[in-house]
Amino acid sequence: QVQLVESGGGLVQAGGSLRLSCAASGHTFTHYVMGWFRQAPGKEREFVAAINWNIGNQNYADSAKGRFTLARDNAKSTVYLQMNSLKPEDTAVYYCAARLGWTLYNGRDDYDYWGQGTQVTVSS
């Protein structure tokens, strides 16, 4: 049973930074793609970024490019989303997701496993 647990959310001022963590368990994730999505109140869940766990290639939404960076720690089975230069419009619940495979999908329906989410609030 794959389990994903996010942490690291919180309240930060505009321009600040946060690092989200996604601890994965229940499987060997070498052949998985890990994604981050977010959902703001009243809006649909949207893609933020994805990383291929094995080879490390990454894909980012336009809103994340240049500000957010993915990293992985194989020993800890953890994926990180470093978020810099945060804006109020980044306020959302951030979800970690996983799927078996190699392609860096950006669709919500492309992922099979989800964490419970962590709240990120950026004040102006």
DSSP file with accessible surface (Angstrom, degrees, kcal/mol):
  #  RESIDUE AA STRUCTURE BP1 BP2  ACC     N-H-->O    O-->H-N    N-H-->O    O-->H-N    TCO  KAPPA ALPHA  PHI   PSI    X-CA   Y-CA   Z-CA
    1    1 A Q              0   0  187      0, 0.0     2,-0.3     0, 0.0    26,-0.1   0.000 360.0 360.0 360.0 117.1    0.0    0.0    0.0
    2    2 A V        -     0   0   12     24,-0.1     2,-0.4    22,-0.1    24,-0.2  -0.554 360.0-172.4 -75.4 132.2    1.6    3.3   -1.1
    3    3 A Q  E     -A   25   0A 115     22,-2.6    22,-2.2    -2,-0.3     2,-0.4  -0.994   8.2-168.8-128.3 137.0    1.3    6.0    1.4
    4    4 A L  E     -A   24   0A   9     -2,-0.4     2,-0.5   110,-0.4   112,-0.5  -0.992   2.3-172.5-125.4 129.8    2.3    9.7    0.9
    5    5 A V  E     -A   23   0A  77     18,-2.0    18,-2.8    -2,-0.4     2,-0.2  -0.971   7.9-158.5-127.9 116.8    2.6   12.1    3.8
    6    6 A E  E     +A   22   0A   6     -2,-0.5     2,-0.3    16,-0.2    16,-0.2  -0.614  18.2 161.5 -90.4 153.5    3.1   15.8    3.1
    7    7 A S  E     +A   21   0A  61     14,-1.9    14,-2.9    -2,-0.2   111,-0.1  -0.955  38.2  72.1-156.9 168.6    4.5   18.3    5.6
    8    8 A G        +     0   0   34     -2,-0.3    11,-0.3     1,-0.3    14,-0.0   0.368  59.7 134.0 104.5  -5.0    6.1   21.7    5.7
    9    9 A G        +     0   0   28     12,-0.1     2,-0.3     9,-0.1    -1,-0.3  -0.190  22.2 122.0 -70.2 171.3    3.1   23.9    4.9
   10   10 A G  E     -d  120   0B  29    109,-0.8   111,-2.8   108,-0.1     2,-0.5  -0.988  59.6 -51.5 165.6-167.0    2.4   27.1    6.9
   11   11 A L  E     +d  121   0B 131     -2,-0.3     2,-0.3   109,-0.2   111,-0.2  -0.881  53.6 164.7-103.7 130.2    1.9   30.8    6.8
   12   12 A V  E     -d  122   0B  24    109,-2.6   111,-2.5    -2,-0.5     2,-0.1  -0.982  34.8-111.0-143.7 152.0    4.5   33.0    5.1
   13   13 A Q  E >   -d  123   0B 148     -2,-0.3     3,-2.3   109,-0.2    73,-0.2  -0.480  50.9 -81.4 -80.0 155.8    4.7   36.5    3.9
   14   14 A A  T 3  S+     0   0   49    109,-2.5    73,-0.2     1,-0.3    -1,-0.1  -0.280 120.5  29.5 -55.0 136.9    4.8   37.3    0.2
   15   15 A G  T 3  S+     0   0   55     71,-3.4    70,-0.6     1,-0.3    -1,-0.3   0.252  99.8 114.9  92.6 -11.8    8.4   37.0   -1.0
   16   16 A G    <   -     0   0   21     -3,-2.3    70,-2.4    70,-0.2     2,-0.3  -0.080  57.8-122.4 -83.0-173.7    9.1   34.3    1.5
   17   17 A S        -     0   0   61     67,-0.2     2,-0.3    68,-0.2    67,-0.2  -0.931  20.1-178.5-133.2 153.6   10.0   30.6    1.1
   18   18 A L  E     - B   0  83A  31     65,-2.2    65,-3.4    -2,-0.3     2,-0.5  -0.981  16.3-146.3-144.2 151.4    8.7   27.2    2.2
   19   19 A R  E     - B   0  82A 131     -2,-0.3     2,-0.3   -11,-0.3    63,-0.2  -0.971  15.2-159.0-121.2 117.7    9.9   23.7    1.6
   20   20 A L  E     - B   0  81A   0     61,-2.7    61,-2.5    -2,-0.5     2,-0.4  -0.699   6.1-155.5 -91.5 145.8    7.3   21.0    1.4
   21   21 A S  E     -AB   7  80A  21    -14,-2.9   -14,-1.9    -2,-0.3     2,-0.4  -0.929   9.7-164.6-120.7 147.1    8.2   17.4    2.0
   22   22 A a  E     -AB   6  79A   0     57,-2.3    57,-2.2    -2,-0.4     2,-0.6  -0.938   9.6-161.3-130.8 106.2    6.5   14.3    0.7
   23   23 A A  E     -AB   5  78A  43    -18,-2.8   -18,-2.0    -2,-0.4     2,-0.4  -0.807  11.7-160.6 -90.5 122.9    7.5   11.1    2.6
   24   24 A A  E     +A    4   0A   8     53,-3.1     2,-0.3    -2,-0.6   -20,-0.2  -0.813  16.5 162.6-107.8 142.6    6.6    8.0    0.6
   25   25 A S  E     +A    3   0A  54    -22,-2.2   -22,-2.6    -2,-0.4     3,-0.1  -0.949  42.6  59.0-149.1 165.9    6.3    4.5    1.9
   26   26 A G  S    S+     0   0   50     -2,-0.3     2,-0.3   -24,-0.2   -24,-0.1   0.406 101.8  36.6  96.2  -1.4    4.9    1.1    1.0
   27   27 A H  S    S-     0   0  103    -24,-0.1     2,-0.6   -26,-0.1    -1,-0.1  -0.974  87.7 -92.4-165.2 168.0    6.8    0.5   -2.2
   28   28 A T    >   -     0   0  101     -2,-0.3     3,-0.5     1,-0.1    -3,-0.1  -0.882  35.8-162.1 -91.2 121.4   10.1    1.0   -3.9
   29   29 A F  G >   +     0   0    6     -2,-0.6     3,-2.0     1,-0.2    24,-0.2   0.275  56.7 110.5 -97.0  14.9    9.7    4.2   -5.8
   30   30 A T  G 3  S+     0   0   53      1,-0.3    24,-0.5    23,-0.1    -1,-0.2   0.848  86.3  40.9 -56.3 -35.8   12.5    3.9   -8.2
   31   31 A H  G <  S+     0   0   98     -3,-0.5    70,-3.2    22,-0.1     2,-0.3   0.013  99.5 102.3-105.6  29.5   10.1    3.5  -11.1
   32   32 A Y  E <   -E  100   0B   7     -3,-2.0    21,-2.4    68,-0.3     2,-0.5  -0.785  61.5-139.7-111.6 154.7    7.6    6.1  -10.0
   33   33 A V  E     -EF  99  52B   0     66,-3.0    66,-1.9    -2,-0.3     2,-0.5  -0.949  20.2-153.6-105.3 132.6    6.8    9.7  -11.0
   34   34 A M  E     -EF  98  51B   1     17,-2.7    17,-2.6    -2,-0.5     2,-0.3  -0.928  14.7-172.3-110.0 130.9    6.1   12.0   -8.1
   35   35 A G  E     -EF  97  50B   0     62,-2.9    62,-2.7    -2,-0.5     2,-0.4  -0.836  17.4-147.3-122.1 157.6    3.9   15.0   -8.6
   36   36 A W  E     +EF  96  49B   1     13,-3.2    12,-2.8    -2,-0.3    13,-1.7  -0.993  21.6 173.5-121.2 133.6    2.8   18.1   -6.7
   37   37 A F  E     -EF  95  47B   1     58,-2.7    58,-3.0    -2,-0.4     2,-0.3  -0.851  12.4-154.7-127.8 165.9   -0.6   19.6   -7.2
   38   38 A R  E     -EF  94  46B  15      8,-2.4     8,-3.3    -2,-0.3     2,-0.4  -0.991   4.3-161.0-143.4 153.8   -2.4   22.4   -5.4
   39   39 A Q  E     -E   93   0B  58     54,-2.3    54,-2.4    -2,-0.3     6,-0.2  -0.958   6.4-163.1-139.0 116.6   -6.0   23.4   -4.9
   40   40 A A    >   -     0   0   25      4,-0.4     3,-2.3    -2,-0.4    52,-0.1  -0.591  46.1 -75.2 -91.0 157.7   -7.1   26.9   -3.9
   41   41 A P  T 3  S+     0   0  119      0, 0.0    -1,-0.1     0, 0.0     3,-0.1  -0.277 118.7   6.5 -55.6 129.1  -10.6   27.5   -2.5
   42   42 A G  T 3  S+     0   0   92      1,-0.2     2,-0.3    -3,-0.1    -3,-0.0   0.512 113.4  99.8  78.4   4.3  -13.2   27.3   -5.2
   43   43 A K  S <  S-     0   0  146     -3,-2.3    -1,-0.2     1,-0.0     2,-0.1  -0.808  75.5-101.8-121.2 162.7  -10.8   26.2   -7.8
   44   44 A E        -     0   0  159     -2,-0.3    -4,-0.4     1,-0.1     2,-0.3  -0.421  46.9 -91.6 -78.3 157.1   -9.8   22.9   -9.4
   45   45 A R        -     0   0   56     -6,-0.2     2,-0.3    -2,-0.1    -6,-0.2  -0.521  52.0-163.2 -67.7 131.0   -6.7   21.0   -8.4
   46   46 A E  E     -F   38   0B  88     -8,-3.3    -8,-2.4    -2,-0.3     2,-0.1  -0.885  20.3-102.9-125.0 152.4   -3.9   22.1  -10.7
   47   47 A F  E     +F   37   0B  23     -2,-0.3   -10,-0.2    59,-0.3     3,-0.1  -0.399  34.6 168.4 -70.3 140.3   -0.5   20.7  -11.5
   48   48 A V  E     -     0   0B   0    -12,-2.8    13,-2.8     1,-0.4     2,-0.3   0.700  59.1 -31.6-115.1 -53.2    2.6   22.3  -10.0
   49   49 A A  E     -FG  36  60B   0    -13,-1.7   -13,-3.2    11,-0.2    -1,-0.4  -0.986  47.0-157.8-166.2 160.1    5.6   20.0  -10.7
   50   50 A A  E     -FG  35  59B   0      9,-2.3     9,-2.2    -2,-0.3     2,-0.4  -0.992   4.0-164.5-148.3 152.4    6.7   16.5  -11.3
   51   51 A I  E     -FG  34  58B   0    -17,-2.6   -17,-2.7    -2,-0.3     2,-0.6  -0.998  23.1-128.8-140.0 138.5    9.9   14.5  -11.0
   52   52 A N  E  >  -F   33   0B   1      5,-2.4     4,-2.3    -2,-0.4   -19,-0.2  -0.794  22.1-149.4 -83.3 118.6   10.9   11.1  -12.3
   53   53 A W  T  4 S+     0   0   10    -21,-2.4    -1,-0.2    -2,-0.6   -22,-0.1   0.870  88.3  46.4 -62.8 -33.9   12.4    9.4   -9.2
   54   54 A N  T  4 S+     0   0   67    -24,-0.5    -1,-0.2   -22,-0.4   -23,-0.1   0.976 128.5  17.2 -76.3 -53.2   14.9    7.3  -11.0
   55   55 A I  T  4 S-     0   0  106    -25,-0.1    -2,-0.2     2,-0.1    -1,-0.2   0.587  94.4-129.8-103.0 -10.4   16.5    9.7  -13.5
   56   56 A G     <  +     0   0   12     -4,-2.3    -3,-0.1     1,-0.2    -2,-0.0   0.483  48.3 153.2  83.5   2.8   15.5   13.0  -11.9
   57   57 A N        -     0   0   67     -6,-0.1    -5,-2.4    -5,-0.1     2,-0.3  -0.355  27.4-156.3 -68.8 152.8   14.1   14.8  -14.9
   58   58 A Q  E     -G   51   0B  78     -7,-0.2     2,-0.4    12,-0.0    -7,-0.2  -0.881  19.5-160.1-134.6 159.4   11.5   17.4  -13.9
   59   59 A N  E     -G   50   0B  54     -9,-2.2    -9,-2.3    -2,-0.3     2,-0.4  -0.996  13.9-167.3-140.7 137.9    8.5   19.3  -15.3
   60   60 A Y  E     -G   49   0B  39     -2,-0.4   -11,-0.2   -11,-0.2     2,-0.1  -0.963  23.8-117.3-129.0 145.3    7.0   22.5  -13.9
   61   61 A A    >>  -     0   0   19    -13,-2.8     3,-1.7    -2,-0.4     4,-1.5  -0.412  38.3-110.3 -67.1 154.5    3.9   24.4  -14.5
   62   62 A D  T 34 S+     0   0  134      1,-0.3     3,-0.2     2,-0.2    -1,-0.1   0.865 119.5  58.9 -56.9 -35.6    4.5   27.9  -15.9
   63   63 A S  T 34 S+     0   0   47      1,-0.2    -1,-0.3     3,-0.0   -15,-0.1   0.702 111.2  41.7 -67.1 -19.8    3.4   29.4  -12.5
   64   64 A A  T X> S+     0   0    0     -3,-1.7     4,-2.9   -16,-0.2     3,-2.0   0.644  84.1 114.3-101.1 -20.5    6.2   27.5  -10.8
   65   65 A K  T 3< S+     0   0  121     -4,-1.5     4,-0.1     1,-0.3   -16,-0.0  -0.284  87.0   9.5 -60.2 132.2    9.1   27.9  -13.2
   66   66 A G  T 34 S+     0   0   88      2,-0.4    -1,-0.3     1,-0.1     3,-0.1   0.264 130.5  54.4  84.6 -11.7   11.9   29.9  -11.8
   67   67 A R  T <4 S+     0   0   27     -3,-2.0    17,-2.0     1,-0.2     2,-0.4   0.671  98.9  54.8-120.6 -34.9   10.5   29.9   -8.3
   68   68 A F  E  <  -C   83   0A   4     -4,-2.9     2,-0.4    15,-0.2    -2,-0.4  -0.827  59.8-171.3-108.0 146.4    9.9   26.3   -7.3
   69   69 A T  E     -C   82   0A  76     13,-2.5    13,-3.2    -2,-0.4     2,-0.3  -0.998  11.5-144.4-139.4 134.8   12.4   23.5   -7.4
   70   70 A L  E     +C   81   0A   5     -2,-0.4     2,-0.3    11,-0.2    11,-0.2  -0.690  21.7 169.5 -94.2 149.1   12.0   19.8   -6.9
   71   71 A A  E     -C   80   0A  49      9,-1.8     9,-3.3    -2,-0.3     2,-0.4  -0.971  15.3-151.7-150.2 159.3   14.5   17.5   -5.2
   72   72 A R  E     -C   79   0A  81     -2,-0.3     2,-0.5     7,-0.2     7,-0.2  -0.985   8.5-156.0-135.9 149.5   14.5   13.9   -3.9
   73   73 A D  E  >> -C   78   0A  49      5,-3.0     5,-1.8    -2,-0.4     4,-0.7  -0.941   7.2-169.4-122.8 103.4   16.3   12.0   -1.2
   74   74 A N  T >45S+     0   0   96     -2,-0.5     3,-0.7     1,-0.2    -1,-0.1   0.885  85.2  56.5 -63.0 -38.7   16.4    8.3   -2.1
   75   75 A A  T 345S+     0   0   97      1,-0.3    -1,-0.2     2,-0.1    -2,-0.0   0.850 117.2  35.1 -63.6 -32.3   17.6    7.3    1.3
   76   76 A K  T 345S-     0   0  138     -3,-0.4    -1,-0.3     2,-0.2   -52,-0.2   0.415 101.8-129.6-100.3  -0.9   14.6    8.9    3.0
   77   77 A S  T <<5 +     0   0   42     -4,-0.7   -53,-3.1    -3,-0.7     2,-0.4   0.918  64.1 137.3  50.0  47.2   12.1    8.1    0.2
   78   78 A T  E   < -BC  23  73A  14     -5,-1.8    -5,-3.0   -55,-0.2     2,-0.4  -0.976  44.3-158.1-130.5 138.1   11.2   11.8    0.3
   79   79 A V  E     -BC  22  72A   0    -57,-2.2   -57,-2.3    -2,-0.4     2,-0.4  -0.928  15.2-154.8-112.6 140.2   10.5   14.3   -2.4
   80   80 A Y  E     -BC  21  71A  28     -9,-3.3    -9,-1.8    -2,-0.4     2,-0.5  -0.887  12.0-159.5-117.9 146.1   10.9   18.0   -1.7
   81   81 A L  E     -BC  20  70A   0    -61,-2.5   -61,-2.7    -2,-0.4     2,-0.6  -0.946  12.7-160.7-122.4 104.8    9.3   21.1   -3.2
   82   82 A Q  E     -BC  19  69A  61    -13,-3.2   -13,-2.5    -2,-0.5     2,-0.6  -0.787   8.8-166.1 -86.1 121.9   11.3   24.2   -2.5
   83   83 A M  E     +BC  18  68A   0    -65,-3.4   -65,-2.2    -2,-0.6     2,-0.3  -0.953  10.4 174.9-117.2 117.2    9.1   27.3   -3.0
   84   84 A N        +     0   0   57    -17,-2.0   -67,-0.2    -2,-0.6   -68,-0.2  -0.741  59.2  24.5-115.1 164.8   10.7   30.7   -3.2
   85   85 A S  S    S-     0   0   69    -70,-0.6    -1,-0.2    -2,-0.3   -68,-0.2   0.898  84.2-161.3  49.8  47.7    9.4   34.2   -4.0
   86   86 A L        -     0   0    2    -70,-2.4   -71,-3.4    -3,-0.2   -70,-0.2  -0.263   7.4-158.6 -66.2 146.7    6.0   33.1   -2.8
   87   87 A K    >   -     0   0   90    -73,-0.2     3,-2.4   -72,-0.1     4,-0.2  -0.852  32.0-109.3-120.9 157.0    3.0   35.1   -3.9
   88   88 A P  G >  S+     0   0   50      0, 0.0     3,-1.9     0, 0.0    34,-0.4   0.849 117.7  63.5 -55.5 -32.5   -0.5   35.4   -2.4
   89   89 A E  G 3  S+     0   0  130      1,-0.3   -49,-0.0    32,-0.1    -3,-0.0   0.567  88.5  69.8 -71.9  -5.7   -1.9   33.5   -5.4
   90   90 A D  G <  S+     0   0    1     -3,-2.4    -1,-0.3    32,-0.0     2,-0.2   0.528  70.4 121.1 -83.4  -5.4    0.2   30.5   -4.3
   91   91 A T    <   +     0   0   35     -3,-1.9     2,-0.3    -4,-0.2    30,-0.2  -0.407  40.7 105.3 -61.6 123.8   -2.1   30.1   -1.4
   92   92 A A  E    S- H   0 120B   1     28,-2.0    28,-2.8    -2,-0.2     2,-0.5  -0.963  76.5 -79.4-178.5 170.4   -3.6   26.6   -1.6
   93   93 A V  E     -EH  39 119B  34    -54,-2.4   -54,-2.3    -2,-0.3     2,-0.5  -0.859  48.2-145.6 -88.0 128.1   -3.6   23.1   -0.2
   94   94 A Y  E     -EH  38 118B   0     24,-3.1    24,-1.9    -2,-0.5     2,-0.4  -0.856  14.5-164.6-103.0 130.4   -0.6   21.3   -1.7
   95   95 A Y  E     -E   37   0B  38    -58,-3.0   -58,-2.7    -2,-0.5     2,-0.4  -0.916  12.6-144.2-117.6 140.3   -0.9   17.6   -2.5
   96   96 A a  E     -E   36   0B   0     -2,-0.4    19,-2.3   -60,-0.2     2,-0.3  -0.782  25.1-177.2 -95.0 142.8    1.8   15.0   -3.3
   97   97 A A  E     -EI  35 114B   0    -62,-2.7   -62,-2.9    -2,-0.4     2,-0.3  -0.955   9.2-161.8-140.4 159.1    0.9   12.4   -5.8
   98   98 A A  E     +EI  34 113B   0     15,-2.1    15,-2.0    -2,-0.3    14,-1.6  -0.987   9.1 174.0-143.6 149.8    2.5    9.3   -7.3
   99   99 A R  E     -E   33   0B  49    -66,-1.9   -66,-3.0    -2,-0.3     2,-0.3  -0.982  35.6-108.4-151.0 149.8    2.2    7.0  -10.3
  100  100 A L  E    S+E   32   0B  96     -2,-0.3     2,-0.3   -68,-0.2   -68,-0.3  -0.593  77.1  51.9 -76.2 135.8    4.1    4.1  -11.7
  101  101 A G  S    S-     0   0   18    -70,-3.2    -2,-0.1    -2,-0.3     3,-0.0  -0.858  81.6 -90.6 137.1-167.1    6.0    4.9  -14.8
  102  102 A W  S    S+     0   0  123     -2,-0.3     2,-0.2   -50,-0.1    -1,-0.1   0.608  80.0  99.9-122.0 -23.3    8.4    7.4  -16.5
  103  103 A T  S    S-     0   0   80      1,-0.1     2,-1.9   -70,-0.1   -70,-0.1  -0.513  70.2-130.2 -79.2 138.4    6.3   10.1  -18.1
  104  104 A L        -     0   0   28     -2,-0.2    -1,-0.1   -54,-0.1   -54,-0.1  -0.523  35.7-171.6 -86.7  73.7    6.0   13.4  -16.3
  105  105 A Y        -     0   0   84     -2,-1.9   -46,-0.1     1,-0.1     0, 0.0  -0.293  19.3-165.6 -65.2 150.1    2.2   13.6  -16.5
  106  106 A N        +     0   0   98    -59,-0.1     2,-0.4   -71,-0.1   -59,-0.3   0.234  53.9 104.7-120.7  13.3    0.5   16.9  -15.4
  107  107 A G    >   -     0   0   21      1,-0.1     3,-1.6   -61,-0.1     4,-0.3  -0.777  67.8-136.9 -97.9 139.4   -3.0   15.7  -15.2
  108  108 A R  G >  S+     0   0  100     -2,-0.4     3,-1.4     1,-0.3    -1,-0.1   0.894 105.5  54.5 -57.7 -39.0   -4.7   15.0  -11.9
  109  109 A D  G 3  S+     0   0  140      1,-0.3    -1,-0.3    -3,-0.0    -2,-0.0   0.569  93.5  72.3 -75.0  -7.3   -6.3   11.8  -13.3
  110  110 A D  G <  S+     0   0   52     -3,-1.6     2,-0.4   -11,-0.0    -1,-0.3   0.551  85.4  78.9 -82.5  -9.0   -2.9   10.5  -14.3
  111  111 A Y    <   -     0   0    9     -3,-1.4   -12,-0.2    -4,-0.3     3,-0.1  -0.835  55.4-169.1-108.2 142.0   -1.9    9.9  -10.7
  112  112 A D        +     0   0  102    -14,-1.6     2,-0.4    -2,-0.4   -13,-0.2   0.689  68.8  48.9-100.5 -26.0   -3.0    6.9   -8.6
  113  113 A Y  E     -I   98   0B  84    -15,-2.0   -15,-2.1  -110,-0.0     2,-0.3  -0.962  61.9-175.6-125.8 141.7   -1.8    7.8   -5.1
  114  114 A W  E     -I   97   0B  75     -2,-0.4  -110,-0.4   -17,-0.2   -17,-0.2  -0.964  17.7-135.7-136.8 147.6   -2.4   10.9   -3.1
  115  115 A G        -     0   0   12    -19,-2.3  -110,-0.2    -2,-0.3     3,-0.1  -0.298  36.4-103.3 -86.9-177.3   -1.4   12.4    0.2
  116  116 A Q        -     0   0  112   -112,-0.5  -111,-0.1     1,-0.2   -21,-0.1   0.617  62.1-118.1 -86.5 -14.1   -3.7   14.2    2.5
  117  117 A G        -     0   0   12    -21,-0.1     2,-0.4     1,-0.1   -22,-0.2   0.068  14.7-123.3  96.5 154.6   -2.4   17.7    1.6
  118  118 A T  E     - H   0  94B  21    -24,-1.9   -24,-3.1  -111,-0.1     2,-0.3  -0.999  25.2-119.6-137.6 136.1   -0.7   20.5    3.5
  119  119 A Q  E     - H   0  93B  87     -2,-0.4  -109,-0.8   -26,-0.2     2,-0.5  -0.582  23.8-171.7 -81.5 131.5   -1.9   24.1    3.7
  120  120 A V  E     -dH  10  92B   0    -28,-2.8   -28,-2.0    -2,-0.3     2,-0.5  -0.990   4.7-176.9-119.8 124.1    0.2   26.9    2.3
  121  121 A T  E     -d   11   0B  51   -111,-2.8  -109,-2.6    -2,-0.5     2,-0.6  -0.989   6.5-167.3-124.8 124.6   -0.9   30.4    3.0
  122  122 A V  E     -d   12   0B   7     -2,-0.5     2,-0.3   -34,-0.4  -109,-0.2  -0.952  10.8-153.6-114.2 117.3    0.9   33.4    1.6
  123  123 A S  E      d   13   0B  42   -111,-2.5  -109,-2.5    -2,-0.6    -2,-0.0  -0.645 360.0 360.0 -91.6 149.2    0.0   36.8    3.1
  124  124 A S              0   0  139     -2,-0.3    -1,-0.1  -111,-0.2   -37,-0.0  -0.352 360.0 360.0 -89.7 360.0    0.4   40.1    1.2
